[in-house]
Amino acid sequence: MGKIVEGIKVAAKVAEIVMASAIVIELVGKWCGKSKTASVETVVDEATETD
């Protein structure tokens, strides 16, 4: 019975790590999306200023 409990604890820790990394990946994706949008807006602004 002790090995089952230990296995469940290990599985819970692995699940926690997987969820945390999924959240980090999602946040990085959102951050990169915002920076790409900002850089596109900068290029558009520069193009309209030169005309």
PQR file of N, CA, C, O and H, with PARSE charges and radii, in Angstrom:
ATOM      1  N   MET A   1       0.827  -1.195   0.000 -0.4000 1.5000
ATOM      2  CA  MET A   1       0.000   0.000   0.000 -0.0000 2.0000
ATOM      3  C   MET A   1       0.869   1.256   0.000  0.5500 1.7000
ATOM      4  O   MET A   1       0.492   2.270  -0.588 -0.5500 1.4000
ATOM      5  N   GLY A   2       2.027   1.194   0.655 -0.4000 1.5000
ATOM      6  CA  GLY A   2       2.914   2.354   0.724 -0.0000 2.0000
ATOM      7  C   GLY A   2       3.450   2.751  -0.637  0.5500 1.7000
ATOM      8  O   GLY A   2       3.635   3.935  -0.920 -0.5500 1.4000
ATOM      9  H   GLY A   2       2.333   0.370   1.132  0.4000 1.0000
ATOM     10  N   LYS A   3       3.704   1.740  -1.494 -0.4000 1.5000
ATOM     11  CA  LYS A   3       4.229   2.045  -2.825 -0.0000 2.0000
ATOM     12  C   LYS A   3       3.168   2.717  -3.693  0.5500 1.7000
ATOM     13  O   LYS A   3       3.487   3.541  -4.550 -0.5500 1.4000
ATOM     14  H   LYS A   3       3.553   0.778  -1.265  0.4000 1.0000
ATOM     15  N   ILE A   4       1.923   2.365  -3.468 -0.4000 1.5000
ATOM     16  CA  ILE A   4       0.835   2.992  -4.223 -0.0000 2.0000
ATOM     17  C   ILE A   4       0.728   4.468  -3.856  0.5500 1.7000
ATOM     18  O   ILE A   4       0.581   5.320  -4.733 -0.5500 1.4000
ATOM     19  H   ILE A   4       1.664   1.695  -2.772  0.4000 1.0000
ATOM     20  N   VAL A   5       0.801   4.766  -2.577 -0.4000 1.5000
ATOM     21  CA  VAL A   5       0.727   6.154  -2.116 -0.0000 2.0000
ATOM     22  C   VAL A   5       1.912   6.943  -2.653  0.5500 1.7000
ATOM     23  O   VAL A   5       1.761   8.081  -3.099 -0.5500 1.4000
ATOM     24  H   VAL A   5       0.921   4.074  -1.865  0.4000 1.0000
ATOM     25  N   GLU A   6       3.104   6.324  -2.608 -0.4000 1.5000
ATOM     26  CA  GLU A   6       4.298   6.989  -3.129 -0.0000 2.0000
ATOM     27  C   GLU A   6       4.156   7.244  -4.633  0.5500 1.7000
ATOM     28  O   GLU A   6       4.543   8.303  -5.125 -0.5500 1.4000
ATOM     29  H   GLU A   6       3.226   5.400  -2.246  0.4000 1.0000
ATOM     30  N   GLY A   7       3.607   6.283  -5.348 -0.4000 1.5000
ATOM     31  CA  GLY A   7       3.390   6.449  -6.786 -0.0000 2.0000
ATOM     32  C   GLY A   7       2.403   7.563  -7.086  0.5500 1.7000
ATOM     33  O   GLY A   7       2.589   8.320  -8.039 -0.5500 1.4000
ATOM     34  H   GLY A   7       3.292   5.423  -4.948  0.4000 1.0000
ATOM     35  N   ILE A   8       1.363   7.669  -6.286 -0.4000 1.5000
ATOM     36  CA  ILE A   8       0.371   8.734  -6.468 -0.0000 2.0000
ATOM     37  C   ILE A   8       1.001  10.098  -6.202  0.5500 1.7000
ATOM     38  O   ILE A   8       0.718  11.064  -6.910 -0.5500 1.4000
ATOM     39  H   ILE A   8       1.212   7.054  -5.512  0.4000 1.0000
ATOM     40  N   LYS A   9       1.857  10.178  -5.180 -0.4000 1.5000
ATOM     41  CA  LYS A   9       2.538  11.442  -4.883 -0.0000 2.0000
ATOM     42  C   LYS A   9       3.449  11.854  -6.036  0.5500 1.7000
ATOM     43  O   LYS A   9       3.490  13.026  -6.409 -0.5500 1.4000
ATOM     44  H   LYS A   9       2.087   9.393  -4.605  0.4000 1.0000
ATOM     45  N   VAL A  10       4.178  10.893  -6.600 -0.4000 1.5000
ATOM     46  CA  VAL A  10       5.055  11.186  -7.738 -0.0000 2.0000
ATOM     47  C   VAL A  10       4.224  11.633  -8.930  0.5500 1.7000
ATOM     48  O   VAL A  10       4.590  12.585  -9.619 -0.5500 1.4000
ATOM     49  H   VAL A  10       4.144   9.940  -6.297  0.4000 1.0000
ATOM     50  N   ALA A  11       3.115  10.957  -9.179 -0.4000 1.5000
ATOM     51  CA  ALA A  11       2.244  11.331 -10.294 -0.0000 2.0000
ATOM     52  C   ALA A  11       1.676  12.730 -10.100  0.5500 1.7000
ATOM     53  O   ALA A  11       1.538  13.482 -11.065 -0.5500 1.4000
ATOM     54  H   ALA A  11       2.818  10.184  -8.620  0.4000 1.0000
ATOM     55  N   ALA A  12       1.347  13.085  -8.867 -0.4000 1.5000
ATOM     56  CA  ALA A  12       0.823  14.427  -8.589 -0.0000 2.0000
ATOM     57  C   ALA A  12       1.886  15.487  -8.845  0.5500 1.7000
ATOM     58  O   ALA A  12       1.584  16.551  -9.385 -0.5500 1.4000
ATOM     59  H   ALA A  12       1.458  12.474  -8.083  0.4000 1.0000
ATOM     60  N   LYS A  13       3.124  15.203  -8.462 -0.4000 1.5000
ATOM     61  CA  LYS A  13       4.213  16.157  -8.707 -0.0000 2.0000
ATOM     62  C   LYS A  13       4.474  16.322 -10.198  0.5500 1.7000
ATOM     63  O   LYS A  13       4.704  17.434 -10.674 -0.5500 1.4000
ATOM     64  H   LYS A  13       3.369  14.339  -8.023  0.4000 1.0000
ATOM     65  N   VAL A  14       4.438  15.210 -10.936 -0.4000 1.5000
ATOM     66  CA  VAL A  14       4.637  15.277 -12.389 -0.0000 2.0000
ATOM     67  C   VAL A  14       3.513  16.077 -13.035  0.5500 1.7000
ATOM     68  O   VAL A  14       3.767  16.898 -13.917 -0.5500 1.4000
ATOM     69  H   VAL A  14       4.252  14.307 -10.549  0.4000 1.0000
ATOM     70  N   ALA A  15       2.285  15.851 -12.612 -0.4000 1.5000
ATOM     71  CA  ALA A  15       1.147  16.597 -13.157 -0.0000 2.0000
ATOM     72  C   ALA A  15       1.275  18.079 -12.852  0.5500 1.7000
ATOM     73  O   ALA A  15       0.936  18.918 -13.687 -0.5500 1.4000
ATOM     74  H   ALA A  15       2.078  15.185 -11.895  0.4000 1.0000
ATOM     75  N   GLU A  16       1.760  18.406 -11.664 -0.4000 1.5000
ATOM     76  CA  GLU A  16       1.953  19.814 -11.298 -0.0000 2.0000
ATOM     77  C   GLU A  16       3.006  20.468 -12.188  0.5500 1.7000
ATOM     78  O   GLU A  16       2.839  21.611 -12.612 -0.5500 1.4000
ATOM     79  H   GLU A  16       2.035  17.725 -10.986  0.4000 1.0000
ATOM     80  N   ILE A  17       4.082  19.751 -12.471 -0.4000 1.5000
ATOM     81  CA  ILE A  17       5.134  20.288 -13.342 -0.0000 2.0000
ATOM     82  C   ILE A  17       4.604  20.485 -14.756  0.5500 1.7000
ATOM     83  O   ILE A  17       4.897  21.494 -15.396 -0.5500 1.4000
ATOM     84  H   ILE A  17       4.218  18.822 -12.127  0.4000 1.0000
ATOM     85  N   VAL A  18       3.827  19.524 -15.243 -0.4000 1.5000
ATOM     86  CA  VAL A  18       3.264  19.632 -16.594 -0.0000 2.0000
ATOM     87  C   VAL A  18       2.330  20.834 -16.688  0.5500 1.7000
ATOM     88  O   VAL A  18       2.383  21.583 -17.663 -0.5500 1.4000
ATOM     89  H   VAL A  18       3.589  18.704 -14.723  0.4000 1.0000
ATOM     90  N   MET A  19       1.482  21.023 -15.693 -0.4000 1.5000
ATOM     91  CA  MET A  19       0.554  22.159 -15.708 -0.0000 2.0000
ATOM     92  C   MET A  19       1.308  23.484 -15.628  0.5500 1.7000
ATOM     93  O   MET A  19       0.961  24.439 -16.322 -0.5500 1.4000
ATOM     94  H   MET A  19       1.438  20.415 -14.901  0.4000 1.0000
ATOM     95  N   ALA A  20       2.333  23.544 -14.789 -0.4000 1.5000
ATOM     96  CA  ALA A  20       3.110  24.776 -14.659 -0.0000 2.0000
ATOM     97  C   ALA A  20       3.806  25.103 -15.969  0.5500 1.7000
ATOM     98  O   ALA A  20       3.832  26.263 -16.381 -0.5500 1.4000
ATOM     99  H   ALA A  20       2.615  22.767 -14.225  0.4000 1.0000
ATOM    100  N   SER A  21       4.375  24.095 -16.635 -0.4000 1.5000
ATOM    101  CA  SER A  21       5.043  24.383 -17.896 -0.0000 2.0000
ATOM    102  C   SER A  21       4.050  24.769 -18.979  0.5500 1.7000
ATOM    103  O   SER A  21       4.378  25.577 -19.847 -0.5500 1.4000
ATOM    104  H   SER A  21       4.354  23.153 -16.301  0.4000 1.0000
ATOM    105  N   ALA A  22       2.852  24.218 -18.949 -0.4000 1.5000
ATOM    106  CA  ALA A  22       1.833  24.616 -19.919 -0.0000 2.0000
ATOM    107  C   ALA A  22       1.440  26.075 -19.713  0.5500 1.7000
ATOM    108  O   ALA A  22       1.229  26.806 -20.680 -0.5500 1.4000
ATOM    109  H   ALA A  22       2.585  23.561 -18.244  0.4000 1.0000
ATOM    110  N   ILE A  23       1.343  26.496 -18.464 -0.4000 1.5000
ATOM    111  CA  ILE A  23       1.010  27.893 -18.176 -0.0000 2.0000
ATOM    112  C   ILE A  23       2.129  28.813 -18.638  0.5500 1.7000
ATOM    113  O   ILE A  23       1.867  29.872 -19.209 -0.5500 1.4000
ATOM    114  H   ILE A  23       1.515  25.902 -17.678  0.4000 1.0000
ATOM    115  N   VAL A  24       3.375  28.417 -18.396 -0.4000 1.5000
ATOM    116  CA  VAL A  24       4.518  29.228 -18.835 -0.0000 2.0000
ATOM    117  C   VAL A  24       4.530  29.340 -20.347  0.5500 1.7000
ATOM    118  O   VAL A  24       4.764  30.423 -20.883 -0.5500 1.4000
ATOM    119  H   VAL A  24       3.588  27.557 -17.932  0.4000 1.0000
ATOM    120  N   ILE A  25       4.283  28.245 -21.042 -0.4000 1.5000
ATOM    121  CA  ILE A  25       4.265  28.265 -22.508 -0.0000 2.0000
ATOM    122  C   ILE A  25       3.159  29.186 -23.007  0.5500 1.7000
ATOM    123  O   ILE A  25       3.364  29.943 -23.955 -0.5500 1.4000
ATOM    124  H   ILE A  25       4.093  27.365 -20.607  0.4000 1.0000
ATOM    125  N   GLU A  26       1.996  29.127 -22.379 -0.4000 1.5000
ATOM    126  CA  GLU A  26       0.886  29.992 -22.777 -0.0000 2.0000
ATOM    127  C   GLU A  26       1.225  31.465 -22.555  0.5500 1.7000
ATOM    128  O   GLU A  26       0.940  32.304 -23.410 -0.5500 1.4000
ATOM    129  H   GLU A  26       1.829  28.511 -21.609  0.4000 1.0000
ATOM    130  N   LEU A  27       1.828  31.779 -21.418 -0.4000 1.5000
ATOM    131  CA  LEU A  27       2.192  33.169 -21.133 -0.0000 2.0000
ATOM    132  C   LEU A  27       3.253  33.674 -22.100  0.5500 1.7000
ATOM    133  O   LEU A  27       3.184  34.816 -22.555 -0.5500 1.4000
ATOM    134  H   LEU A  27       2.059  31.098 -20.723  0.4000 1.0000
ATOM    135  N   VAL A  28       4.230  32.837 -22.417 -0.4000 1.5000
ATOM    136  CA  VAL A  28       5.264  33.231 -23.376 -0.0000 2.0000
ATOM    137  C   VAL A  28       4.640  33.447 -24.745  0.5500 1.7000
ATOM    138  O   VAL A  28       5.003  34.387 -25.452 -0.5500 1.4000
ATOM    139  H   VAL A  28       4.286  31.910 -22.047  0.4000 1.0000
ATOM    140  N   GLY A  29       3.706  32.587 -25.122 -0.4000 1.5000
ATOM    141  CA  GLY A  29       3.025  32.763 -26.403 -0.0000 2.0000
ATOM    142  C   GLY A  29       2.258  34.065 -26.465  0.5500 1.7000
ATOM    143  O   GLY A  29       2.281  34.755 -27.484 -0.5500 1.4000
ATOM    144  H   GLY A  29       3.411  31.824 -24.548  0.4000 1.0000
ATOM    145  N   LYS A  30       1.582  34.407 -25.388 -0.4000 1.5000
ATOM    146  CA  LYS A  30       0.851  35.677 -25.356 -0.0000 2.0000
ATOM    147  C   LYS A  30       1.815  36.850 -25.405  0.5500 1.7000
ATOM    148  O   LYS A  30       1.561  37.833 -26.101 -0.5500 1.4000
ATOM    149  H   LYS A  30       1.564  33.847 -24.560  0.4000 1.0000
ATOM    150  N   TRP A  31       2.922  36.758 -24.672 -0.4000 1.5000
ATOM    151  CA  TRP A  31       3.897  37.848 -24.641 -0.0000 2.0000
ATOM    152  C   TRP A  31       4.527  38.039 -26.015  0.5500 1.7000
ATOM    153  O   TRP A  31       4.703  39.171 -26.464 -0.5500 1.4000
ATOM    154  H   TRP A  31       3.128  35.960 -24.107  0.4000 1.0000
ATOM    155  N   CYS A  32       4.868  36.945 -26.680 -0.4000 1.5000
ATOM    156  CA  CYS A  32       5.468  37.038 -28.017 -0.0000 2.0000
ATOM    157  C   CYS A  32       4.458  37.590 -29.012  0.5500 1.7000
ATOM    158  O   CYS A  32       4.828  38.347 -29.910 -0.5500 1.4000
ATOM    159  H   CYS A  32       4.725  36.025 -26.315  0.4000 1.0000
ATOM    160  N   GLY A  33       3.213  37.232 -28.870 -0.4000 1.5000
ATOM    161  CA  GLY A  33       2.181  37.750 -29.760 -0.0000 2.0000
ATOM    162  C   GLY A  33       2.030  39.245 -29.613  0.5500 1.7000
ATOM    163  O   GLY A  33       1.847  39.947 -30.607 -0.5500 1.4000
ATOM    164  H   GLY A  33       2.913  36.617 -28.141  0.4000 1.0000
ATOM    165  N   LYS A  34       2.102  39.752 -28.382 -0.4000 1.5000
ATOM    166  CA  LYS A  34       1.997  41.187 -28.149 -0.0000 2.0000
ATOM    167  C   LYS A  34       3.204  41.915 -28.705  0.5500 1.7000
ATOM    168  O   LYS A  34       3.063  42.997 -29.274 -0.5500 1.4000
ATOM    169  H   LYS A  34       2.250  39.182 -27.574  0.4000 1.0000
ATOM    170  N   SER A  35       4.396  41.338 -28.550 -0.4000 1.5000
ATOM    171  CA  SER A  35       5.591  42.016 -29.042 -0.0000 2.0000
ATOM    172  C   SER A  35       5.603  42.031 -30.565  0.5500 1.7000
ATOM    173  O   SER A  35       6.064  43.001 -31.167 -0.5500 1.4000
ATOM    174  H   SER A  35       4.510  40.459 -28.087  0.4000 1.0000
ATOM    175  N   LYS A  36       5.099  40.964 -31.200 -0.4000 1.5000
ATOM    176  CA  LYS A  36       5.018  40.956 -32.658 -0.0000 2.0000
ATOM    177  C   LYS A  36       4.022  42.004 -33.133  0.5500 1.7000
ATOM    178  O   LYS A  36       4.277  42.706 -34.112 -0.5500 1.4000
ATOM    179  H   LYS A  36       4.725  40.176 -30.711  0.4000 1.0000
ATOM    180  N   THR A  37       2.898  42.112 -32.454 -0.4000 1.5000
ATOM    181  CA  THR A  37       1.900  43.110 -32.809 -0.0000 2.0000
ATOM    182  C   THR A  37       2.474  44.508 -32.646  0.5500 1.7000
ATOM    183  O   THR A  37       2.251  45.374 -33.491 -0.5500 1.4000
ATOM    184  H   THR A  37       2.691  41.541 -31.659  0.4000 1.0000
ATOM    185  N   ALA A  38       3.203  44.730 -31.579 -0.4000 1.5000
ATOM    186  CA  ALA A  38       3.797  46.040 -31.337 -0.0000 2.0000
ATOM    187  C   ALA A  38       4.823  46.367 -32.409  0.5500 1.7000
ATOM    188  O   ALA A  38       4.885  47.509 -32.864 -0.5500 1.4000
ATOM    189  H   ALA A  38       3.385  44.026 -30.892  0.4000 1.0000
ATOM    190  N   SER A  39       5.629  45.398 -32.826 -0.4000 1.5000
ATOM    191  CA  SER A  39       6.636  45.672 -33.836 -0.0000 2.0000
ATOM    192  C   SER A  39       5.986  45.932 -35.189  0.5500 1.7000
ATOM    193  O   SER A  39       6.486  46.752 -35.960 -0.5500 1.4000
ATOM    194  H   SER A  39       5.578  44.470 -32.456  0.4000 1.0000
ATOM    195  N   VAL A  40       4.888  45.255 -35.492 -0.4000 1.5000
ATOM    196  CA  VAL A  40       4.168  45.504 -36.747 -0.0000 2.0000
ATOM    197  C   VAL A  40       3.584  46.910 -36.730  0.5500 1.7000
ATOM    198  O   VAL A  40       3.644  47.615 -37.737 -0.5500 1.4000
ATOM    199  H   VAL A  40       4.482  44.589 -34.866  0.4000 1.0000
ATOM    200  N   GLU A  41       3.024  47.323 -35.605 -0.4000 1.5000
ATOM    201  CA  GLU A  41       2.474  48.674 -35.501 -0.0000 2.0000
ATOM    202  C   GLU A  41       3.569  49.717 -35.667  0.5500 1.7000
ATOM    203  O   GLU A  41       3.324  50.767 -36.262 -0.5500 1.4000
ATOM    204  H   GLU A  41       2.975  46.750 -34.787  0.4000 1.0000
ATOM    205  N   THR A  42       4.757  49.461 -35.165 -0.4000 1.5000
ATOM    206  CA  THR A  42       5.873  50.388 -35.310 -0.0000 2.0000
ATOM    207  C   THR A  42       6.256  50.520 -36.776  0.5500 1.7000
ATOM    208  O   THR A  42       6.502  51.627 -37.256 -0.5500 1.4000
ATOM    209  H   THR A  42       4.956  48.608 -34.682  0.4000 1.0000
ATOM    210  N   VAL A  43       6.309  49.412 -37.486 -0.4000 1.5000
ATOM    211  CA  VAL A  43       6.657  49.448 -38.913 -0.0000 2.0000
ATOM    212  C   VAL A  43       5.596  50.211 -39.687  0.5500 1.7000
ATOM    213  O   VAL A  43       5.927  51.000 -40.572 -0.5500 1.4000
ATOM    214  H   VAL A  43       6.109  48.513 -37.097  0.4000 1.0000
ATOM    215  N   VAL A  44       4.338  49.992 -39.372 -0.4000 1.5000
ATOM    216  CA  VAL A  44       3.252  50.692 -40.061 -0.0000 2.0000
ATOM    217  C   VAL A  44       3.336  52.186 -39.774  0.5500 1.7000
ATOM    218  O   VAL A  44       3.165  52.998 -40.683 -0.5500 1.4000
ATOM    219  H   VAL A  44       4.069  49.351 -38.653  0.4000 1.0000
ATOM    220  N   ASP A  45       3.594  52.559 -38.531 -0.4000 1.5000
ATOM    221  CA  ASP A  45       3.721  53.971 -38.179 -0.0000 2.0000
ATOM    222  C   ASP A  45       4.888  54.622 -38.912  0.5500 1.7000
ATOM    223  O   ASP A  45       4.765  55.747 -39.396 -0.5500 1.4000
ATOM    224  H   ASP A  45       3.733  51.899 -37.792  0.4000 1.0000
ATOM    225  N   GLU A  46       6.025  53.922 -38.998 -0.4000 1.5000
ATOM    226  CA  GLU A  46       7.184  54.469 -39.696 -0.0000 2.0000
ATOM    227  C   GLU A  46       6.895  54.621 -41.181  0.5500 1.7000
ATOM    228  O   GLU A  46       7.328  55.593 -41.800 -0.5500 1.4000
ATOM    229  H   GLU A  46       6.125  53.008 -38.605  0.4000 1.0000
ATOM    230  N   ALA A  47       6.169  53.673 -41.759 -0.4000 1.5000
ATOM    231  CA  ALA A  47       5.858  53.737 -43.185 -0.0000 2.0000
ATOM    232  C   ALA A  47       4.926  54.907 -43.481  0.5500 1.7000
ATOM    233  O   ALA A  47       5.078  55.567 -44.509 -0.5500 1.4000
ATOM    234  H   ALA A  47       5.818  52.884 -41.257  0.4000 1.0000
ATOM    235  N   THR A  48       3.978  55.174 -42.612 -0.4000 1.5000
ATOM    236  CA  THR A  48       3.050  56.276 -42.857 -0.0000 2.0000
ATOM    237  C   THR A  48       3.716  57.626 -42.614  0.5500 1.7000
ATOM    238  O   THR A  48       3.316  58.621 -43.218 -0.5500 1.4000
ATOM    239  H   THR A  48       3.855  54.638 -41.776  0.4000 1.0000
ATOM    240  N   GLU A  49       4.717  57.684 -41.749 -0.4000 1.5000
ATOM    241  CA  GLU A  49       5.412  58.942 -41.495 -0.0000 2.0000
ATOM    242  C   GLU A  49       6.293  59.350 -42.665  0.5500 1.7000
ATOM    243  O   GLU A  49       6.472  60.543 -42.907 -0.5500 1.4000
ATOM    244  H   GLU A  49       5.043  56.875 -41.258  0.4000 1.0000
ATOM    245  N   THR A  50       6.846  58.392 -43.397 -0.4000 1.5000
ATOM    246  CA  THR A  50       7.747  58.722 -44.500 -0.0000 2.0000
ATOM    247  C   THR A  50       6.982  59.159 -45.743  0.5500 1.7000
ATOM    248  O   THR A  50       7.555  59.809 -46.617 -0.5500 1.4000
ATOM    249  H   THR A  50       6.701  57.422 -43.201  0.4000 1.0000
ATOM    250  N   ASP A  51       5.713  58.820 -45.839 -0.4000 1.5000
ATOM    251  CA  ASP A  51       4.930  59.191 -47.034 -0.0000 2.0000
ATOM    252  C   ASP A  51       4.560  60.633 -47.051  0.5500 1.7000
ATOM    253  O   ASP A  51       3.905  61.092 -47.987 -0.5500 1.4000
ATOM    254  H   ASP A  51       5.247  58.292 -45.129  0.4000 1.0000
TER
END
